[in-house]
């Protein structure tokens, strides 16, 4: 058996990357892998074993403030061989080469011990909530034309992620000018609500209703920072229930973020 070295992920690798995420039961689509390659072509890594794409890891940088690590995946038959560790070393070296001060990720239970060995510390919990196809329909709410309140988003997330948001906005988005926005995109298992950043629970409810009215009788995923109690209350009110939890972890200086403004994260691969 031959193990090829770690290399950059390519467009031609996406079918293999899709097999990886399917084996893990994740929700990403081909478009999500393409977006990662578009945003950070030098930060997406893979490892092959006997010609099979066996593992991946990605890092998206937000200036020099933050590198967000995601898509740390290994095919089940290749787990326990140190592939994830090798790829984590690659993405951390990439972040260092960019001069990025802080790294972060959302960890599954399987990955927490590994990430702690790289110096990551737990800072909170992200809760994946699901709304099923037979949930009660929602009357339409308007949604203003897309407008990014850049200062608001920076206050929420702690750094500028305009490049990511511009890419995500091509899918589905609405805003309340100067007060907040919400986005959505397709998934392989459920349509995804997020990111959503706004100044109040009333605004978040308005944007949620805009989204749900557009997706009747569809399964929906919504990833919520557990400390945002208004978001968890809204999720319960609109028929969502928790299906899994991930641990948010950081390494490096804390960012000046404000979780009370974050009503839905952008995704486990983006933060």
C-alpha positions as CSV (number, residue, x, y, z in Angstrom):
1,X,0.0,0.0,0.0
2,X,1.2,3.5,-0.8
3,X,0.5,6.7,1.0
4,X,1.0,9.8,-1.1
5,X,1.9,13.1,0.6
6,X,-0.5,15.8,1.7
7,X,-1.3,18.1,-1.2
8,X,-3.8,20.9,-2.1
9,X,-7.3,19.9,-2.8
10,X,-8.3,20.4,-6.5
11,X,-11.6,20.7,-8.3
12,X,-11.1,17.2,-9.7
13,X,-11.1,15.9,-6.1
14,X,-14.6,17.1,-5.3
15,X,-16.3,13.7,-6.0
16,X,-13.9,12.1,-3.5
17,X,-14.5,14.9,-1.0
18,X,-18.3,14.3,-1.4
19,X,-17.8,10.6,-0.6
20,X,-15.9,11.7,2.6
21,X,-18.7,14.0,3.8
22,X,-21.4,11.4,2.9
23,X,-19.6,8.8,5.0
24,X,-19.7,11.3,7.9
25,X,-23.4,12.1,7.3
26,X,-22.8,15.8,6.8
27,X,-25.0,18.3,4.8
28,X,-22.5,20.0,2.4
29,X,-23.0,20.0,-1.3
30,X,-20.6,20.1,-4.2
31,X,-21.2,23.9,-4.3
32,X,-19.9,24.1,-0.7
33,X,-16.6,22.4,-1.6
34,X,-16.3,24.7,-4.7
35,X,-16.8,27.8,-2.5
36,X,-14.1,26.7,-0.1
37,X,-11.7,26.2,-3.1
38,X,-12.7,29.6,-4.4
39,X,-12.2,31.4,-1.1
40,X,-9.0,29.7,0.0
41,X,-7.4,27.6,-2.8
42,X,-4.1,27.4,-0.8
43,X,-5.9,26.5,2.4
44,X,-7.7,23.3,1.3
45,X,-5.7,20.1,1.8
46,X,-6.2,16.4,1.2
47,X,-4.4,13.1,1.7
48,X,-4.6,10.1,-0.7
49,X,-4.1,6.4,0.1
50,X,-3.7,4.0,-2.7
51,X,-5.3,6.5,-5.1
52,X,-8.3,7.0,-2.8
53,X,-9.0,10.5,-1.3
54,X,-8.9,9.4,2.3
55,X,-8.9,12.6,4.3
56,X,-9.4,16.4,4.1
57,X,-9.1,19.6,6.1
58,X,-9.6,23.2,5.1
59,X,-8.8,26.7,6.5
60,X,-10.5,29.9,5.5
61,X,-8.7,33.1,6.6
62,X,-10.4,36.4,7.5
63,X,-7.5,38.8,7.0
64,X,-4.8,38.2,9.6
65,X,-7.3,38.0,12.4
66,X,-8.7,34.5,12.1
67,X,-8.3,31.2,10.3
68,X,-11.4,29.0,10.5
69,X,-10.7,25.3,10.2
70,X,-13.3,22.9,8.8
71,X,-14.0,19.8,6.8
72,X,-11.6,17.7,8.9
73,X,-12.8,14.4,7.5
74,X,-11.3,10.9,7.3
75,X,-13.0,7.9,5.6
76,X,-14.0,5.4,8.3
77,X,-11.7,2.7,7.0
78,X,-8.7,5.0,7.4
79,X,-9.3,6.4,10.8
80,X,-6.8,5.9,13.6
81,X,-3.8,6.2,11.2
82,X,-2.9,9.9,12.0
83,X,-4.3,11.3,8.8
84,X,-6.3,14.0,10.6
85,X,-3.3,15.0,12.7
86,X,-1.2,15.4,9.6
87,X,-3.8,17.5,7.9
88,X,-4.3,19.6,11.0
89,X,-0.5,20.3,11.0
90,X,-0.9,21.4,7.3
91,X,-3.7,23.8,7.9
92,X,-2.0,25.3,11.0
93,X,1.2,25.8,9.1
94,X,-0.9,27.5,6.3
95,X,-2.4,29.8,8.9
96,X,1.0,30.6,10.3
97,X,2.3,31.4,6.8
98,X,-0.4,33.9,6.4
99,X,0.5,35.5,9.8
100,X,-3.0,34.8,11.2
101,X,-3.2,35.4,15.0
102,X,-6.1,33.2,16.0
103,X,-7.5,29.8,14.8
104,X,-10.9,28.4,15.5
105,X,-13.2,25.5,14.7
106,X,-16.4,23.7,15.7
107,X,-15.4,20.3,17.0
108,X,-17.2,17.0,16.9
109,X,-16.8,14.8,20.0
110,X,-14.5,12.6,17.9
111,X,-12.1,15.5,17.2
112,X,-11.9,17.4,20.5
113,X,-9.0,15.4,22.0
114,X,-6.9,16.0,18.8
115,X,-7.7,19.7,18.7
116,X,-6.7,20.1,22.3
117,X,-3.3,18.7,21.4
118,X,-2.9,21.6,19.0
119,X,-3.6,24.1,21.8
120,X,-7.3,24.7,21.1
121,X,-9.5,25.5,24.1
122,X,-13.3,25.2,24.4
123,X,-15.3,28.4,24.4
124,X,-18.9,27.4,23.9
125,X,-21.4,25.1,22.3
126,X,-23.0,25.2,18.8
127,X,-26.3,23.4,18.7
128,X,-27.7,22.0,15.4
129,X,-31.4,22.4,15.4
130,X,-33.7,20.7,12.9
131,X,-37.2,21.4,11.6
132,X,-39.0,18.6,9.9
133,X,-41.0,18.6,6.7
134,X,-44.4,18.3,8.5
135,X,-43.9,21.3,10.8
136,X,-46.6,24.0,10.7
137,X,-46.4,26.3,7.7
138,X,-45.4,29.9,8.3
139,X,-47.1,33.0,6.7
140,X,-44.8,34.9,4.5
141,X,-42.8,37.8,5.8
142,X,-41.2,40.3,3.5
143,X,-37.5,40.6,3.1
144,X,-35.7,43.7,2.0
145,X,-33.1,43.8,-0.8
146,X,-29.7,42.5,0.2
147,X,-27.6,45.0,2.1
148,X,-24.6,44.0,4.1
149,X,-24.3,46.0,7.4
150,X,-20.5,45.5,7.5
151,X,-20.0,47.2,10.8
152,X,-22.8,45.1,12.4
153,X,-21.3,41.9,11.0
154,X,-17.8,42.8,12.2
155,X,-19.2,43.5,15.7
156,X,-21.0,40.1,15.7
157,X,-18.2,37.9,14.3
158,X,-15.1,39.9,15.5
159,X,-13.5,40.4,12.1
160,X,-14.3,41.2,8.5
161,X,-15.8,38.3,6.6
162,X,-17.2,40.3,3.6
163,X,-15.6,38.0,1.1
164,X,-17.5,35.0,2.5
165,X,-20.8,36.8,2.8
166,X,-20.5,38.1,-0.8
167,X,-20.1,34.5,-2.0
168,X,-23.0,33.2,0.2
169,X,-25.3,36.0,-0.9
170,X,-25.4,34.5,-4.4
171,X,-27.6,31.8,-3.1
172,X,-30.5,33.3,-1.0
173,X,-30.5,36.3,1.2
174,X,-32.6,39.1,2.7
175,X,-32.0,42.0,5.0
176,X,-33.5,44.7,7.2
177,X,-31.3,47.7,6.2
178,X,-28.8,48.6,8.9
179,X,-30.5,46.2,11.3
180,X,-29.5,42.7,10.1
181,X,-29.6,40.1,7.5
182,X,-30.2,36.4,6.9
183,X,-29.0,33.9,4.3
184,X,-29.8,30.3,3.2
185,X,-28.5,27.7,0.9
186,X,-29.3,24.2,-0.2
187,X,-27.9,21.1,1.6
188,X,-27.7,17.4,0.7
189,X,-29.9,16.5,3.6
190,X,-31.7,19.8,4.6
191,X,-31.9,23.4,3.5
192,X,-29.6,25.5,5.7
193,X,-30.6,28.7,7.5
194,X,-27.6,30.9,8.2
195,X,-25.8,33.1,8.7
196,X,-28.2,35.4,10.4
197,X,-26.9,38.5,12.2
198,X,-29.2,41.1,13.7
199,X,-29.7,43.5,16.6
200,X,-32.8,42.0,18.1
201,X,-34.9,38.9,18.5
202,X,-37.8,40.6,16.7
203,X,-35.6,41.2,13.7
204,X,-34.4,37.7,13.8
205,X,-38.0,36.4,13.9
206,X,-38.9,38.5,10.9
207,X,-35.9,37.1,8.9
208,X,-36.7,33.6,10.1
209,X,-40.3,33.9,8.9
210,X,-39.0,35.2,5.5
211,X,-36.9,32.0,5.2
212,X,-39.4,29.5,6.4
213,X,-42.2,30.8,4.2
214,X,-39.9,30.2,1.2
215,X,-39.2,26.6,2.2
216,X,-42.5,25.0,3.2
217,X,-42.5,21.2,3.8
218,X,-38.7,21.0,3.7
219,X,-36.3,19.8,6.3
220,X,-34.3,22.7,7.8
221,X,-31.0,22.9,9.7
222,X,-30.2,25.9,11.9
223,X,-26.9,26.1,13.8
224,X,-27.1,28.2,16.9
225,X,-24.6,29.5,19.5
226,X,-26.1,28.0,22.7
227,X,-25.4,31.2,24.6
228,X,-27.8,33.2,22.4
229,X,-30.9,32.4,24.4
230,X,-33.1,34.4,22.1
231,X,-32.1,32.2,19.2
232,X,-32.7,29.0,21.1
233,X,-36.1,30.3,22.2
234,X,-37.1,31.2,18.6
235,X,-36.0,27.8,17.4
236,X,-38.3,26.1,19.9
237,X,-41.1,28.4,19.1
238,X,-40.9,27.6,15.4
239,X,-40.7,23.8,15.7
240,X,-37.0,23.2,15.7
241,X,-35.4,20.6,18.0
242,X,-31.7,19.9,18.8
243,X,-30.2,17.0,17.0
244,X,-26.5,17.4,17.8
245,X,-23.9,19.6,19.5
246,X,-20.4,20.7,18.6
247,X,-17.9,22.4,20.8
248,X,-16.6,25.8,19.6
249,X,-12.8,26.0,20.1
250,X,-10.2,28.7,19.7
251,X,-6.4,29.0,19.8
252,X,-4.8,32.4,20.2
253,X,-6.1,35.9,21.2
254,X,-9.8,36.2,21.6
255,X,-11.7,38.2,19.0
256,X,-14.0,41.1,19.9
257,X,-17.1,39.1,18.9
258,X,-20.7,39.6,20.2
259,X,-22.6,36.3,20.2
260,X,-25.9,38.1,21.2
261,X,-26.0,39.4,17.6
262,X,-25.4,36.0,16.0
263,X,-28.7,34.2,15.5
264,X,-27.3,31.6,13.1
265,X,-23.7,30.8,12.3
266,X,-22.5,30.6,8.7
267,X,-21.7,26.9,9.0
268,X,-19.3,24.6,10.8
269,X,-16.8,25.1,7.9
270,X,-17.0,28.9,8.1
271,X,-17.7,29.9,11.7
